[in-house]
């Protein structure tokens, strides 16, 4: 119903761990599952890579969602697959 990838430092970003490909199935949206999964993903990433901040490539329309977990927008906005994205970091 929901999935994401946890990436070690150096795979997506040189000095950051990362959480990528966050997805929630249509039938599970608006149920809170995405929020629970993201909280677990952050906790597990911090556990696996305790000495690294987490950086994500977030779809721009989800900026407030990620900010609610403590992520902050960094750098310029950009297009990825013709979708506006933002770099965001959780220290």
SEZA-413787 format. One line per field, with one value per atom (N, C-alpha, C, CB): atom name; residue in three letters; x, y, z. Coordinates in pm, 1 decimal. Each point is the difference from the previous one (the first is absolute). Glycine has a CB too. Layout:
BEGIN
atom = [CA/...] $
res = [ala/...] $
u = [X/...] $
v = [Y/...] $
w = [Z/...] $
This chain:
BEGIN
atom = [N/CA/C/CB/N/CA/C/CB/N/CA/C/CB/N/CA/C/CB/N/CA/C/CB/N/CA/C/CB/N/CA/C/CB/N/CA/C/CB/N/CA/C/CB/N/CA/C/CB/N/CA/C/CB/N/CA/C/CB/N/CA/C/CB/N/CA/C/CB/N/CA/C/CB/N/CA/C/CB/N/CA/C/CB/N/CA/C/CB/N/CA/C/CB/N/CA/C/CB/N/CA/C/CB/N/CA/C/CB/N/CA/C/CB/N/CA/C/CB/N/CA/C/CB/N/CA/C/CB/N/CA/C/CB/N/CA/C/CB/N/CA/C/CB/N/CA/C/CB/N/CA/C/CB/N/CA/C/CB/N/CA/C/CB/N/CA/C/CB/N/CA/C/CB/N/CA/C/CB/N/CA/C/CB/N/CA/C/CB/N/CA/C/CB/N/CA/C/CB/N/CA/C/CB/N/CA/C/CB/N/CA/C/CB/N/CA/C/CB/N/CA/C/CB/N/CA/C/CB/N/CA/C/CB/N/CA/C/CB/N/CA/C/CB/N/CA/C/CB/N/CA/C/CB/N/CA/C/CB/N/CA/C/CB/N/CA/C/CB/N/CA/C/CB/N/CA/C/CB/N/CA/C/CB/N/CA/C/CB/N/CA/C/CB/N/CA/C/CB/N/CA/C/CB/N/CA/C/CB/N/CA/C/CB/N/CA/C/CB/N/CA/C/CB/N/CA/C/CB/N/CA/C/CB/N/CA/C/CB/N/CA/C/CB/N/CA/C/CB/N/CA/C/CB/N/CA/C/CB/N/CA/C/CB/N/CA/C/CB/N/CA/C/CB/N/CA/C/CB/N/CA/C/CB/N/CA/C/CB/N/CA/C/CB/N/CA/C/CB/N/CA/C/CB/N/CA/C/CB/N/CA/C/CB/N/CA/C/CB/N/CA/C/CB/N/CA/C/CB/N/CA/C/CB/N/CA/C/CB/N/CA/C/CB/N/CA/C/CB/N/CA/C/CB] $
res = [unk/unk/unk/unk/unk/unk/unk/unk/unk/unk/unk/unk/unk/unk/unk/unk/unk/unk/unk/unk/unk/unk/unk/unk/unk/unk/unk/unk/unk/unk/unk/unk/unk/unk/unk/unk/unk/unk/unk/unk/unk/unk/unk/unk/unk/unk/unk/unk/unk/unk/unk/unk/unk/unk/unk/unk/unk/unk/unk/unk/unk/unk/unk/unk/unk/unk/unk/unk/unk/unk/unk/unk/unk/unk/unk/unk/unk/unk/unk/unk/unk/unk/unk/unk/unk/unk/unk/unk/unk/unk/unk/unk/unk/unk/unk/unk/unk/unk/unk/unk/unk/unk/unk/unk/unk/unk/unk/unk/unk/unk/unk/unk/unk/unk/unk/unk/unk/unk/unk/unk/unk/unk/unk/unk/unk/unk/unk/unk/unk/unk/unk/unk/unk/unk/unk/unk/unk/unk/unk/unk/unk/unk/unk/unk/unk/unk/unk/unk/unk/unk/unk/unk/unk/unk/unk/unk/unk/unk/unk/unk/unk/unk/unk/unk/unk/unk/unk/unk/unk/unk/unk/unk/unk/unk/unk/unk/unk/unk/unk/unk/unk/unk/unk/unk/unk/unk/unk/unk/unk/unk/unk/unk/unk/unk/unk/unk/unk/unk/unk/unk/unk/unk/unk/unk/unk/unk/unk/unk/unk/unk/unk/unk/unk/unk/unk/unk/unk/unk/unk/unk/unk/unk/unk/unk/unk/unk/unk/unk/unk/unk/unk/unk/unk/unk/unk/unk/unk/unk/unk/unk/unk/unk/unk/unk/unk/unk/unk/unk/unk/unk/unk/unk/unk/unk/unk/unk/unk/unk/unk/unk/unk/unk/unk/unk/unk/unk/unk/unk/unk/unk/unk/unk/unk/unk/unk/unk/unk/unk/unk/unk/unk/unk/unk/unk/unk/unk/unk/unk/unk/unk/unk/unk/unk/unk/unk/unk/unk/unk/unk/unk/unk/unk/unk/unk/unk/unk/unk/unk/unk/unk/unk/unk/unk/unk/unk/unk/unk/unk/unk/unk/unk/unk/unk/unk/unk/unk/unk/unk/unk/unk/unk/unk/unk/unk/unk/unk/unk/unk/unk/unk/unk/unk/unk/unk/unk/unk/unk/unk/unk/unk/unk/unk/unk/unk/unk/unk/unk/unk/unk/unk/unk/unk/unk/unk] $
u = [80.1/-80.1/84.7/-176.0/299.7/91.7/142.4/-164.8/253.2/139.2/92.9/-74.4/200.6/104.0/134.7/-139.2/242.5/136.0/82.5/-16.8/99.1/96.7/136.4/-139.5/207.3/126.5/116.5/-126.1/231.7/119.3/65.5/34.2/39.1/75.3/89.8/-5.4/9.6/83.9/-71.6/185.0/-306.4/-71.7/-71.6/-29.1/-55.3/-68.7/70.6/-215.0/269.6/66.6/127.1/-220.2/327.3/132.1/6.0/93.2/-142.4/14.6/-131.7/199.3/-300.3/-132.1/-56.2/-40.2/-33.1/-87.2/-122.0/82.2/-163.7/-115.7/-116.9/153.6/-272.0/-122.8/-56.7/-47.8/24.1/-44.5/-117.8/229.7/-290.2/-111.7/-110.6/160.2/-199.0/-109.9/-130.2/127.0/-205.6/-124.9/-104.9/128.4/-252.0/-114.2/-104.9/47.1/-98.5/-102.2/-124.1/87.2/-156.5/-119.3/-100.4/34.1/-57.0/-100.1/39.6/-65.8/195.9/48.6/26.2/100.5/-119.6/23.3/-107.4/111.2/-73.2/-90.5/-37.9/-88.9/168.5/-27.3/102.1/-103.6/209.2/107.4/113.3/-167.8/152.3/103.5/130.4/-178.6/170.6/120.4/76.8/-112.3/41.7/62.8/67.8/-173.2/106.0/59.3/122.5/-224.8/215.2/112.6/119.4/-159.4/133.4/109.2/67.0/-118.8/40.4/57.3/89.0/-201.2/154.9/80.9/125.5/-208.4/196.2/114.9/106.2/-150.5/107.7/94.8/68.4/-140.9/62.1/57.3/100.3/-211.5/177.3/89.6/125.8/-198.5/184.3/115.8/95.0/-139.7/84.4/83.7/69.3/-154.2/85.8/58.3/114.0/-222.1/199.6/100.9/120.1/-182.4/158.3/104.8/-1.6/-18.1/50.5/-17.6/85.2/-55.9/162.1/88.8/-23.5/167.3/-281.8/-29.5/-137.9/148.1/-156.0/-129.6/-69.3/85.0/-214.3/-78.6/-37.2/-90.7/115.0/-37.1/-97.1/223.3/-326.0/-98.6/-22.1/-112.3/60.9/-47.5/-152.2/209.7/-272.6/-144.1/-78.2/48.4/-160.8/-88.9/-46.6/-75.5/81.9/-24.1/-134.1/142.1/-245.2/-131.3/-6.5/-99.3/200.0/4.5/93.6/-50.1/91.9/94.4/-49.6/73.3/-195.5/-52.9/-4.7/-136.7/104.5/-0.1/138.2/-179.7/284.3/135.4/46.8/49.6/-89.3/35.1/-59.0/9.3/-123.9/-61.5/85.7/-224.4/319.8/94.1/132.7/-107.6/120.0/121.9/92.7/-18.9/-17.0/81.9/-6.2/-41.1/152.6/4.2/43.3/52.9/-111.6/30.7/139.9/-244.3/322.6/135.7/17.6/90.1/-20.1/32.3/-117.7/172.7/-154.7/-99.4/-97.7/166.2/-285.6/-96.3/46.8/-191.2/149.5/41.8/-107.4/243.0/-233.8/-92.5/65.3/-108.0/31.5/42.0/-118.0/160.4/-140.6/-109.9/-114.6/62.6/-27.7/-96.8/-89.2/2.7/41.4/-72.4/88.9/-127.0/73.6/79.9/42.4/-122.6/250.2/58.0/81.8/6.4/15.9/81.7/98.4/-186.9/308.1/91.5/-39.9/189.8/-198.4/-34.8/91.3/-240.7/277.4/93.1/-60.6/197.3/-176.7/-34.7/131.9/-230.8/262.0/130.4/-9.4/54.3] $
v = [-119.0/119.0/125.8/-126.2/117.6/113.5/-53.8/144.8/-66.8/-44.3/120.8/-212.4/188.2/100.7/-71.8/184.5/-110.8/-55.2/78.8/-74.5/4.9/63.2/-16.3/-46.5/157.8/-1.8/44.8/45.5/-122.8/30.9/128.0/-243.9/311.6/117.7/-35.0/91.6/-0.5/-19.8/-59.9/-26.0/-24.5/-58.5/108.6/-214.7/291.4/109.9/133.2/-122.6/140.4/125.2/-35.1/127.0/-54.1/-35.7/-13.8/116.0/-19.8/-3.1/-15.7/140.3/-188.4/-13.8/-140.1/245.2/-293.9/-115.0/54.7/-127.9/41.6/48.7/-97.9/121.5/-65.7/-79.2/30.8/3.1/-105.9/23.8/-85.3/62.2/-22.8/-72.5/-28.9/-101.8/204.2/-14.0/-8.6/128.8/-233.1/-17.4/-66.1/-18.7/66.3/-58.0/-33.9/132.8/-254.9/-43.0/87.3/-232.8/246.7/84.6/-32.7/19.1/-147.5/-39.8/32.8/-179.5/206.6/28.4/148.5/-226.5/308.6/143.3/61.2/10.4/93.8/71.9/-83.4/125.5/-228.7/-83.8/21.3/-167.8/245.0/18.3/-98.9/87.9/-184.1/-101.2/62.6/-167.9/264.4/65.2/69.7/29.7/34.9/67.8/-102.3/184.6/-295.7/-104.4/-59.8/-50.6/23.0/-59.5/94.6/-131.7/261.2/96.9/12.1/125.3/-125.5/4.8/-121.8/128.9/-246.8/-121.7/5.3/-129.4/181.2/9.8/92.7/-42.0/154.2/93.4/-67.5/197.8/-262.2/-66.0/-108.0/46.6/-127.2/-107.5/56.0/-150.6/256.5/61.6/57.3/53.3/10.7/53.9/-112.7/197.7/-309.2/-115.4/-61.1/-45.1/30.4/-60.4/90.8/-126.9/257.6/96.7/115.3/-62.4/36.0/100.0/125.7/-188.2/182.7/116.1/80.6/-125.7/103.7/69.0/63.8/-160.1/278.8/63.8/-71.7/225.0/-200.6/-63.6/105.5/-174.2/143.9/90.3/-72.1/120.7/-48.1/-58.8/92.6/-119.4/62.0/73.1/-7.5/-52.5/160.7/-1.2/66.7/3.1/-61.8/69.6/128.1/-218.7/329.2/132.0/10.7/94.9/-158.9/12.8/-66.9/7.5/-90.0/-67.5/69.2/-213.0/334.1/71.8/7.9/132.9/-93.4/14.3/-135.4/198.1/-304.7/-134.3/-31.8/-74.9/94.3/-30.1/97.8/-96.5/222.7/97.0/-41.9/182.9/-249.7/-43.3/-103.8/46.6/-107.3/-94.3/67.2/-184.8/314.3/72.9/23.9/-96.5/50.8/25.7/148.4/-235.3/288.5/138.4/2.4/83.3/7.8/15.6/57.1/34.6/-94.4/48.7/16.9/-114.7/215.9/18.4/43.9/-169.8/156.1/41.2/-112.9/158.9/-121.3/-98.5/-49.5/110.6/-229.4/-57.2/-95.2/21.6/-54.0/-95.7/-137.3/182.2/-281.9/-139.4/-73.2/10.0/-68.2/-64.0/98.2/-222.0/348.6/107.3/31.0/-67.8/31.2/28.7/90.7/-223.5/336.7/87.6/-72.9/200.0/-192.2/-62.9/100.7/-220.4/185.9/79.0/-92.8/169.2/-119.6/-69.5/36.3/1.1/-100.1/25.6/-82.1/48.4/9.6/-65.1/-3.9/77.7/-190.2/-16.8/-18.5/-104.3/197.2/-2.9/-88.7/232.4] $
w = [0.0/0.0/0.0/117.5/-63.6/0.5/-3.9/129.2/-189.2/-11.4/-9.2/-114.1/141.1/-21.5/-0.3/110.8/-149.6/2.1/100.1/-242.0/318.0/88.9/-65.6/211.0/-230.8/-74.0/88.6/-212.7/209.3/78.3/-49.3/43.3/44.5/-43.6/-118.6/234.8/-330.6/-116.7/-119.3/155.0/-137.6/-113.3/-79.4/127.9/-62.9/-69.4/20.9/26.8/93.4/36.8/75.0/11.5/-40.7/51.3/151.7/-195.3/269.9/145.4/74.9/-29.1/-38.1/61.2/-22.1/-34.5/134.4/-22.2/-73.3/209.9/-266.3/-73.8/10.2/-156.7/140.4/-9.3/-137.8/255.3/-334.4/-136.2/-41.3/-52.2/-56.1/-60.3/101.9/-163.4/235.4/95.2/-80.0/182.3/-157.8/-74.5/89.3/-217.3/201.9/70.9/-105.5/215.6/-211.6/-94.7/8.8/15.7/-128.0/-5.7/109.4/-244.1/268.8/98.5/143.6/-155.2/178.6/135.5/24.0/2.2/-102.2/18.1/88.6/-224.2/293.6/92.2/121.9/-195.4/226.5/116.7/111.9/-152.7/125.4/97.3/-17.1/155.5/-247.7/-20.5/-49.1/-50.6/-39.9/-50.0/110.8/-218.8/308.4/114.2/91.6/-12.0/39.2/84.7/-66.0/96.0/-226.1/-70.5/-1.8/-140.8/118.5/-4.1/137.0/-183.2/289.4/135.0/25.3/81.0/-123.0/15.4/-86.6/50.6/-171.9/-90.2/58.8/-197.7/253.6/62.5/119.1/-73.5/158.8/118.0/-39.8/125.8/-224.4/-43.0/-66.3/-30.5/-48.9/-64.4/105.1/-203.2/305.6/108.1/76.2/20.9/-5.0/69.0/-81.8/109.3/-239.6/-87.5/-23.8/-108.6/100.7/-35.7/99.6/-245.1/371.8/105.8/-13.3/143.2/-218.2/-11.4/-127.2/131.7/-196.6/-125.0/2.8/-119.8/62.3/-21.6/-115.3/85.5/-100.4/-105.6/-103.4/161.5/-288.2/-109.2/-93.2/14.9/-58.2/-91.5/-119.3/192.7/-298.4/-117.0/6.6/-143.6/187.0/27.1/-112.2/244.9/-281.3/-91.9/69.2/-111.4/38.8/59.4/70.8/-177.0/125.3/62.4/137.7/-228.3/261.6/129.8/99.6/-118.4/87.5/85.6/144.6/-199.2/220.9/136.8/72.3/-75.8/3.6/58.9/56.5/-161.8/81.4/45.9/106.3/-223.1/213.5/104.4/134.5/-172.6/171.7/125.3/72.9/-99.9/29.9/60.9/35.4/-129.7/96.9/31.6/-118.2/222.3/-341.6/-118.4/-35.3/-84.5/33.5/-47.2/-146.0/232.9/-307.5/-142.7/-15.0/-55.5/-33.4/-26.9/-150.4/208.0/-247.9/-140.9/-84.9/29.9/-159.1/-98.7/-30.6/-97.8/57.2/-49.2/-136.9/128.3/-167.0/-127.9/-51.5/65.7/-193.1/-59.6/-4.5/-137.3/178.3/-12.1/-62.1/202.7/-318.6/-74.3/-24.0/100.3/-127.7/-25.1/120.5/-238.2/359.0/123.8/85.2/-7.9/57.8/87.9/128.0/-91.6/123.0/119.0/80.9/-121.0/247.4/91.2/70.5/32.6/-13.2/89.2/142.2/-171.6/259.5/139.6/90.7/-63.4/178.0/92.1/140.4/-138.8/205.5/140.6/75.1/-52.5/138.0/70.7/123.0/-81.8] $
